[in-house]
């Protein structure tokens, strides 16, 4: 891009900066507290927490379902623009994968380590990479040995970035209590806004994990009842 185009992008980003401030405010003011999350999941047993025994048929079903989910998710902006028919088809494919979950103890599995890319979510807000009118690329970097992960959103080839840091406590073989730490916003690689999120929490319920694909449900923020599904595929270990 020439200098004039970069200036136009810069001014557009400044006009949409309010959206990032709104994101920071939402996370800091309305995150789900641990006692509420535990009440919601108290007594809940994950029907998919017991690993399925793979057969050649099961492997073929899983491979086909994953390929179909990826194909259906293309062009939906991480699910934000998915129509109801696409959402219904993906929901059915998710159910078929969950029944064949190959990983018994998901929450401390070494398969979690690495960088994951968001394929699809039913969340239509910032967790889907939506900042203002734009939807960016979302990745998640999990460091199991450190009990730390970061959610990262990139717009305009990384000119605009947002990063959310968090840790977690393991509650069960499929459940995490997520503890948000901080959020920062970068423009042209420079941090222009940062805020501590200490004391705010959410809950992850993971129902499927293999070497390259993961399905989880998250609850928190303004929504304290409905879980949103997140589907991710691994980029690097």
Phi and psi in degrees as GROMACS dihedral restraints (atoms count N, CA, C in turn):
[ dihedral_restraints ]
;  ai    aj    ak    al  type     phi  dphi    fc
    3     4     5     6     1   -81.9    20    10
    4     5     6     7     1   177.1    20    10
    6     7     8     9     1   -62.6    20    10
    7     8     9    10     1   -38.4    20    10
    9    10    11    12     1   -65.4    20    10
   10    11    12    13     1   -38.9    20    10
   12    13    14    15     1   -65.4    20    10
   13    14    15    16     1   -40.0    20    10
   15    16    17    18     1   -64.5    20    10
   16    17    18    19     1   -36.6    20    10
   18    19    20    21     1   -64.8    20    10
   19    20    21    22     1   -41.5    20    10
   21    22    23    24     1   -60.9    20    10
   22    23    24    25     1   -45.3    20    10
   24    25    26    27     1   -61.6    20    10
   25    26    27    28     1   -41.6    20    10
   27    28    29    30     1   -60.4    20    10
   28    29    30    31     1   -45.5    20    10
   30    31    32    33     1   -66.5    20    10
   31    32    33    34     1   -35.9    20    10
   33    34    35    36     1   -63.2    20    10
   34    35    36    37     1   -39.1    20    10
   36    37    38    39     1   -65.6    20    10
   37    38    39    40     1   -39.6    20    10
   39    40    41    42     1   -63.9    20    10
   40    41    42    43     1   -38.5    20    10
   42    43    44    45     1   -65.3    20    10
   43    44    45    46     1   -27.9    20    10
   45    46    47    48     1   -99.6    20    10
   46    47    48    49     1     7.1    20    10
   48    49    50    51     1   -61.0    20    10
   49    50    51    52     1   -30.4    20    10
   51    52    53    54     1   -57.5    20    10
   52    53    54    55     1   -30.8    20    10
   54    55    56    57     1   -65.5    20    10
   55    56    57    58     1   -38.6    20    10
   57    58    59    60     1   -69.2    20    10
   58    59    60    61     1   -40.5    20    10
   60    61    62    63     1   -60.7    20    10
   61    62    63    64     1   -38.1    20    10
   63    64    65    66     1   -64.2    20    10
   64    65    66    67     1   -39.0    20    10
   66    67    68    69     1   -60.9    20    10
   67    68    69    70     1   -46.4    20    10
   69    70    71    72     1   -61.3    20    10
   70    71    72    73     1   -43.0    20    10
   72    73    74    75     1   -63.9    20    10
   73    74    75    76     1   -41.2    20    10
   75    76    77    78     1   -62.7    20    10
   76    77    78    79     1   -45.9    20    10
   78    79    80    81     1   -65.2    20    10
   79    80    81    82     1   -38.3    20    10
   81    82    83    84     1   -80.6    20    10
   82    83    84    85     1   -26.7    20    10
   84    85    86    87     1   -97.9    20    10
   85    86    87    88     1   -24.8    20    10
   87    88    89    90     1  -130.1    20    10
   88    89    90    91     1    27.4    20    10
   90    91    92    93     1   -74.1    20    10
   91    92    93    94     1   149.2    20    10
   93    94    95    96     1   -71.8    20    10
   94    95    96    97     1   131.4    20    10
   96    97    98    99     1   -84.6    20    10
   97    98    99   100     1   154.7    20    10
   99   100   101   102     1   -57.1    20    10
  100   101   102   103     1   -48.1    20    10
  102   103   104   105     1   -57.3    20    10
  103   104   105   106     1   -39.2    20    10
  105   106   107   108     1   -63.9    20    10
  106   107   108   109     1   -45.0    20    10
  108   109   110   111     1   -61.1    20    10
  109   110   111   112     1   -43.1    20    10
  111   112   113   114     1   -65.9    20    10
  112   113   114   115     1   -35.5    20    10
  114   115   116   117     1   -65.3    20    10
  115   116   117   118     1   -39.0    20    10
  117   118   119   120     1   -63.7    20    10
  118   119   120   121     1   -35.4    20    10
  120   121   122   123     1  -101.9    20    10
  121   122   123   124     1     0.7    20    10
  123   124   125   126     1   -60.5    20    10
  124   125   126   127     1   126.1    20    10
  126   127   128   129     1    79.5    20    10
  127   128   129   130     1    -2.2    20    10
  129   130   131   132     1   -78.7    20    10
  130   131   132   133     1   131.2    20    10
  132   133   134   135     1  -113.9    20    10
  133   134   135   136     1   126.0    20    10
  135   136   137   138     1   -74.1    20    10
  136   137   138   139     1   115.9    20    10
  138   139   140   141     1   -67.8    20    10
  139   140   141   142     1   -10.2    20    10
  141   142   143   144     1  -110.9    20    10
  142   143   144   145     1     9.5    20    10
  144   145   146   147     1   -76.5    20    10
  145   146   147   148     1   -16.8    20    10
  147   148   149   150     1   -90.5    20    10
  148   149   150   151     1   122.5    20    10
  150   151   152   153     1   -64.1    20    10
  151   152   153   154     1   138.5    20    10
  153   154   155   156     1   -81.4    20    10
  154   155   156   157     1   150.0    20    10
  156   157   158   159     1   -86.8    20    10
  157   158   159   160     1   116.1    20    10
  159   160   161   162     1   -69.2    20    10
  160   161   162   163     1   137.0    20    10
  162   163   164   165     1  -122.4    20    10
  163   164   165   166     1   169.6    20    10
  165   166   167   168     1   -60.6    20    10
  166   167   168   169     1   -33.6    20    10
  168   169   170   171     1   -67.7    20    10
  169   170   171   172     1   -43.3    20    10
  171   172   173   174     1   -62.6    20    10
  172   173   174   175     1   -42.1    20    10
  174   175   176   177     1   -60.8    20    10
  175   176   177   178     1   -40.0    20    10
  177   178   179   180     1   -66.8    20    10
  178   179   180   181     1   -39.8    20    10
  180   181   182   183     1   -65.1    20    10
  181   182   183   184     1   -44.3    20    10
  183   184   185   186     1   -63.3    20    10
  184   185   186   187     1   -45.6    20    10
  186   187   188   189     1   -60.1    20    10
  187   188   189   190     1   -44.2    20    10
  189   190   191   192     1   -65.5    20    10
  190   191   192   193     1   -43.3    20    10
  192   193   194   195     1   -63.4    20    10
  193   194   195   196     1   -42.4    20    10
  195   196   197   198     1   -63.5    20    10
  196   197   198   199     1   -44.8    20    10
  198   199   200   201     1   -61.9    20    10
  199   200   201   202     1   -39.3    20    10
  201   202   203   204     1   -68.1    20    10
  202   203   204   205     1   -40.5    20    10
  204   205   206   207     1   -62.6    20    10
  205   206   207   208     1   -44.2    20    10
  207   208   209   210     1   -62.8    20    10
  208   209   210   211     1   -42.6    20    10
  210   211   212   213     1   -64.9    20    10
  211   212   213   214     1   -43.9    20    10
  213   214   215   216     1   -67.1    20    10
  214   215   216   217     1   -29.2    20    10
  216   217   218   219     1   -79.1    20    10
  217   218   219   220     1   -19.6    20    10
  219   220   221   222     1   -61.5    20    10
  220   221   222   223     1   134.1    20    10
  222   223   224   225     1    81.2    20    10
  223   224   225   226     1     4.8    20    10
  225   226   227   228     1  -100.5    20    10
  226   227   228   229     1     3.5    20    10
  228   229   230   231     1    54.4    20    10
  229   230   231   232     1    58.5    20    10
  231   232   233   234     1    65.3    20    10
  232   233   234   235     1    16.3    20    10
  234   235   236   237     1   104.4    20    10
  235   236   237   238     1   -14.1    20    10
  237   238   239   240     1   -59.8    20    10
  238   239   240   241     1   -37.4    20    10
  240   241   242   243     1  -103.1    20    10
  241   242   243   244     1    12.6    20    10
  243   244   245   246     1   -69.5    20    10
  244   245   246   247     1   137.1    20    10
  246   247   248   249     1   -83.3    20    10
  247   248   249   250     1   172.6    20    10
  249   250   251   252     1   -63.7    20    10
  250   251   252   253     1   -36.2    20    10
  252   253   254   255     1   -63.3    20    10
  253   254   255   256     1   -43.7    20    10
  255   256   257   258     1   -64.6    20    10
  256   257   258   259     1   -42.9    20    10
  258   259   260   261     1   -59.4    20    10
  259   260   261   262     1   -43.2    20    10
  261   262   263   264     1   -65.3    20    10
  262   263   264   265     1   -41.4    20    10
  264   265   266   267     1   -65.2    20    10
  265   266   267   268     1   -43.0    20    10
  267   268   269   270     1   -65.3    20    10
  268   269   270   271     1   -39.2    20    10
  270   271   272   273     1   -59.3    20    10
  271   272   273   274     1   -42.3    20    10
  273   274   275   276     1   -67.4    20    10
  274   275   276   277     1   -39.1    20    10
  276   277   278   279     1   -66.2    20    10
  277   278   279   280     1   -38.0    20    10
  279   280   281   282     1   -60.7    20    10
  280   281   282   283     1   -43.9    20    10
  282   283   284   285     1   -60.9    20    10
  283   284   285   286     1   -40.3    20    10
  285   286   287   288     1   -66.8    20    10
  286   287   288   289     1   -36.1    20    10
  288   289   290   291     1   -70.0    20    10
  289   290   291   292     1   -41.9    20    10
  291   292   293   294     1   -58.9    20    10
  292   293   294   295     1   -36.0    20    10
  294   295   296   297     1   -67.0    20    10
  295   296   297   298     1   -21.2    20    10
  297   298   299   300     1  -112.6    20    10
  298   299   300   301     1    24.2    20    10
  300   301   302   303     1   -54.2    20    10
  301   302   303   304     1   122.2    20    10
  303   304   305   306     1   -90.2    20    10
  304   305   306   307     1    -2.4    20    10
  306   307   308   309     1  -115.8    20    10
  307   308   309   310     1   118.6    20    10
  309   310   311   312     1   -75.3    20    10
  310   311   312   313     1   -55.5    20    10
  312   313   314   315     1  -100.9    20    10
  313   314   315   316     1    88.9    20    10
  315   316   317   318     1   -72.0    20    10
  316   317   318   319     1   -43.7    20    10
  318   319   320   321     1   -67.3    20    10
  319   320   321   322     1   -17.4    20    10
  321   322   323   324     1  -125.0    20    10
  322   323   324   325     1    23.0    20    10
  324   325   326   327     1   -75.3    20    10
  325   326   327   328     1   135.4    20    10
  327   328   329   330     1   -62.6    20    10
  328   329   330   331     1   -15.0    20    10
  330   331   332   333     1   -64.8    20    10
  331   332   333   334     1   -19.3    20    10
  333   334   335   336     1   -70.4    20    10
  334   335   336   337     1   -29.5    20    10
  336   337   338   339     1   -58.2    20    10
  337   338   339   340     1   137.5    20    10
  339   340   341   342     1   125.3    20    10
  340   341   342   343     1  -172.7    20    10
  342   343   344   345     1  -102.3    20    10
  343   344   345   346     1   128.9    20    10
  345   346   347   348     1  -117.4    20    10
  346   347   348   349     1   146.4    20    10
  348   349   350   351     1  -110.9    20    10
  349   350   351   352     1   134.2    20    10
  351   352   353   354     1   -70.6    20    10
  352   353   354   355     1   126.0    20    10
  354   355   356   357     1   -96.6    20    10
  355   356   357   358     1   -43.2    20    10
  357   358   359   360     1  -162.4    20    10
  358   359   360   361     1   144.7    20    10
  360   361   362   363     1  -149.0    20    10
  361   362   363   364     1   155.6    20    10
  363   364   365   366     1   -87.7    20    10
  364   365   366   367     1    -7.0    20    10
  366   367   368   369     1   -73.6    20    10
  367   368   369   370     1   134.5    20    10
  369   370   371   372     1  -112.1    20    10
  370   371   372   373     1    16.5    20    10
  372   373   374   375     1  -114.1    20    10
  373   374   375   376     1  -145.0    20    10
  375   376   377   378     1   -63.2    20    10
  376   377   378   379     1   -30.5    20    10
  378   379   380   381     1   -68.4    20    10
  379   380   381   382     1   -16.8    20    10
  381   382   383   384     1   -91.3    20    10
  382   383   384   385     1     2.7    20    10
  384   385   386   387     1    90.4    20    10
  385   386   387   388     1    12.4    20    10
  387   388   389   390     1   -88.3    20    10
  388   389   390   391     1   116.9    20    10
  390   391   392   393     1  -124.6    20    10
  391   392   393   394     1   111.3    20    10
  393   394   395   396     1    62.4    20    10
  394   395   396   397     1  -133.4    20    10
  396   397   398   399     1   -86.0    20    10
  397   398   399   400     1     0.2    20    10
  399   400   401   402     1  -104.3    20    10
  400   401   402   403     1   150.7    20    10
  402   403   404   405     1  -122.8    20    10
  403   404   405   406     1   121.2    20    10
  405   406   407   408     1  -102.8    20    10
  406   407   408   409     1  -177.7    20    10
  408   409   410   411     1   -80.8    20    10
  409   410   411   412     1   130.0    20    10
  411   412   413   414     1  -114.0    20    10
  412   413   414   415     1   127.6    20    10
  414   415   416   417     1  -127.8    20    10
  415   416   417   418     1   158.8    20    10
  417   418   419   420     1  -133.9    20    10
  418   419   420   421     1   122.4    20    10
  420   421   422   423     1  -106.8    20    10
  421   422   423   424     1   111.4    20    10
  423   424   425   426     1  -105.0    20    10
  424   425   426   427     1   128.3    20    10
  426   427   428   429     1  -118.5    20    10
  427   428   429   430     1    93.2    20    10
  429   430   431   432     1   -61.1    20    10
  430   431   432   433     1   -40.9    20    10
  432   433   434   435     1   -65.8    20    10
  433   434   435   436     1   -23.1    20    10
  435   436   437   438     1   -99.9    20    10
  436   437   438   439     1    -4.0    20    10
  438   439   440   441     1    50.8    20    10
  439   440   441   442     1    48.7    20    10
  441   442   443   444     1  -140.2    20    10
  442   443   444   445     1   142.3    20    10
  444   445   446   447     1  -143.9    20    10
  445   446   447   448     1   158.6    20    10
  447   448   449   450     1  -129.3    20    10
  448   449   450   451     1   136.8    20    10
  450   451   452   453     1   -98.5    20    10
  451   452   453   454     1   127.7    20    10
  453   454   455   456     1  -126.6    20    10
  454   455   456   457     1   132.2    20    10
  456   457   458   459     1  -117.3    20    10
  457   458   459   460     1   131.7    20    10
  459   460   461   462     1  -123.3    20    10
  460   461   462   463     1   133.8    20    10
  462   463   464   465     1  -123.6    20    10
  463   464   465   466     1   149.0    20    10
  465   466   467   468     1    53.1    20    10
  466   467   468   469     1    51.9    20    10
  468   469   470   471     1    57.2    20    10
  469   470   471   472     1    33.8    20    10
  471   472   473   474     1    92.1    20    10
  472   473   474   475     1     1.5    20    10
  474   475   476   477     1   -61.2    20    10
  475   476   477   478     1   -40.1    20    10
  477   478   479   480     1  -112.9    20    10
  478   479   480   481     1   132.1    20    10
  480   481   482   483     1  -138.4    20    10
  481   482   483   484     1   146.4    20    10
  483   484   485   486     1  -130.7    20    10
  484   485   486   487     1   139.6    20    10
  486   487   488   489     1  -136.8    20    10
  487   488   489   490     1   127.4    20    10
  489   490   491   492     1  -113.5    20    10
  490   491   492   493     1   122.6    20    10
  492   493   494   495     1  -101.8    20    10
  493   494   495   496     1   144.2    20    10
  495   496   497   498     1  -155.2    20    10
  496   497   498   499     1   158.7    20    10
  498   499   500   501     1  -123.9    20    10
  499   500   501   502     1  -174.3    20    10
  501   502   503   504     1  -156.5    20    10
  502   503   504   505     1   162.2    20    10
  504   505   506   507     1  -118.1    20    10
  505   506   507   508     1   137.4    20    10
  507   508   509   510     1   -81.0    20    10
  508   509   510   511     1   123.1    20    10
  510   511   512   513     1  -100.4    20    10
  511   512   513   514     1   -26.1    20    10
  513   514   515   516     1  -166.0    20    10
  514   515   516   517     1   178.3    20    10
  516   517   518   519     1   -63.3    20    10
  517   518   519   520     1   -10.1    20    10
  519   520   521   522     1  -131.2    20    10
  520   521   522   523     1    -0.9    20    10
  522   523   524   525     1  -123.7    20    10
  523   524   525   526     1   130.9    20    10
  525   526   527   528     1  -114.9    20    10
  526   527   528   529     1   140.3    20    10
  528   529   530   531     1   -96.2    20    10
  529   530   531   532     1   112.7    20    10
  531   532   533   534     1   -91.0    20    10
  532   533   534   535     1   133.0    20    10
  534   535   536   537     1  -117.1    20    10
  535   536   537   538     1   108.8    20    10
  537   538   539   540     1   -71.1    20    10
  538   539   540   541     1   138.7    20    10
  540   541   542   543     1  -107.5    20    10
  541   542   543   544     1   -50.3    20    10
  543   544   545   546     1  -163.2    20    10
  544   545   546   547     1   165.4    20    10
  546   547   548   549     1  -140.3    20    10
  547   548   549   550     1   141.2    20    10
  549   550   551   552     1  -139.5    20    10
  550   551   552   553     1   155.4    20    10
  552   553   554   555     1  -124.6    20    10
  553   554   555   556     1   129.3    20    10
  555   556   557   558     1  -120.1    20    10
  556   557   558   559     1   142.7    20    10
  558   559   560   561     1  -128.6    20    10
  559   560   561   562     1   121.5    20    10
  561   562   563   564     1    54.2    20    10
  562   563   564   565     1    36.8    20    10
  564   565   566   567     1    82.9    20    10
  565   566   567   568     1    -2.2    20    10
  567   568   569   570     1  -107.6    20    10
  568   569   570   571     1   132.1    20    10
  570   571   572   573     1   -70.6    20    10
  571   572   573   574     1   120.6    20    10
  573   574   575   576     1  -112.1    20    10
  574   575   576   577     1    -9.2    20    10
  576   577   578   579     1  -156.8    20    10
  577   578   579   580     1   136.6    20    10
  579   580   581   582     1  -148.4    20    10
  580   581   582   583     1   146.2    20    10
  582   583   584   585     1  -150.2    20    10
  583   584   585   586     1   138.7    20    10
  585   586   587   588     1   -76.4    20    10
  586   587   588   589     1   140.5    20    10
  588   589   590   591     1  -119.1    20    10
  589   590   591   592     1    20.5    20    10
  591   592   593   594     1   -53.6    20    10
  592   593   594   595     1   133.3    20    10
  594   595   596   597     1    95.7    20    10
  595   596   597   598     1    -7.0    20    10
  597   598   599   600     1  -102.0    20    10
  598   599   600   601     1   143.8    20    10
  600   601   602   603     1  -140.2    20    10
  601   602   603   604     1   169.5    20    10
  603   604   605   606     1  -151.9    20    10
  604   605   606   607     1  -175.4    20    10
  606   607   608   609     1  -136.0    20    10
  607   608   609   610     1   133.4    20    10
  609   610   611   612     1  -110.1    20    10
  610   611   612   613     1   134.8    20    10
  612   613   614   615     1  -123.4    20    10
  613   614   615   616     1   108.9    20    10
  615   616   617   618     1   -98.3    20    10
  616   617   618   619     1   127.8    20    10
  618   619   620   621     1  -113.2    20    10
  619   620   621   622     1   -11.0    20    10
  621   622   623   624     1  -151.5    20    10
  622   623   624   625     1   136.0    20    10
  624   625   626   627     1  -153.1    20    10
  625   626   627   628     1   126.9    20    10
  627   628   629   630     1  -133.5    20    10
  628   629   630   631     1  -164.2    20    10
  630   631   632   633     1   -64.2    20    10
  631   632   633   634     1   -25.6    20    10
  633   634   635   636     1  -134.3    20    10
  634   635   636   637     1     0.4    20    10
  636   637   638   639     1  -141.7    20    10
  637   638   639   640     1   143.7    20    10
  639   640   641   642     1  -146.6    20    10
  640   641   642   643     1   141.9    20    10
  642   643   644   645     1  -128.4    20    10
  643   644   645   646     1   128.0    20    10
  645   646   647   648     1  -140.6    20    10
  646   647   648   649     1   161.2    20    10
  648   649   650   651     1  -120.9    20    10
  649   650   651   652     1   133.8    20    10
  651   652   653   654     1  -124.3    20    10
  652   653   654   655     1   147.5    20    10
  654   655   656   657     1  -138.7    20    10
  655   656   657   658     1   139.9    20    10
  657   658   659   660     1   157.7    20    10
  658   659   660   661     1  -174.3    20    10
  660   661   662   663     1    66.9    20    10
  661   662   663   664     1  -142.6    20    10
  663   664   665   666     1   -67.1    20    10
  664   665   666   667     1   -28.7    20    10
  666   667   668   669     1   -90.6    20    10
  667   668   669   670     1   111.5    20    10
  669   670   671   672     1  -110.4    20    10
  670   671   672   673     1     9.1    20    10
  672   673   674   675     1  -123.6    20    10
  673   674   675   676     1   -52.5    20    10
  675   676   677   678     1   -84.7    20    10
  676   677   678   679     1   131.9    20    10
  678   679   680   681     1   -85.7    20    10
  679   680   681   682     1   143.8    20    10
  681   682   683   684     1  -107.3    20    10
  682   683   684   685     1   139.9    20    10
  684   685   686   687     1   -88.3    20    10
  685   686   687   688     1   143.6    20    10
  687   688   689   690     1  -129.3    20    10
  688   689   690   691     1   128.9    20    10
  690   691   692   693     1  -117.9    20    10
  691   692   693   694     1   125.4    20    10
  693   694   695   696     1  -132.0    20    10
  694   695   696   697     1   151.1    20    10
  696   697   698   699     1  -124.6    20    10
  697   698   699   700     1   147.8    20    10
  699   700   701   702     1   -78.2    20    10
  700   701   702   703     1   136.2    20    10
  702   703   704   705     1   -97.0    20    10
  703   704   705   706     1   -48.5    20    10
  705   706   707   708     1  -141.6    20    10
  706   707   708   709     1   158.9    20    10
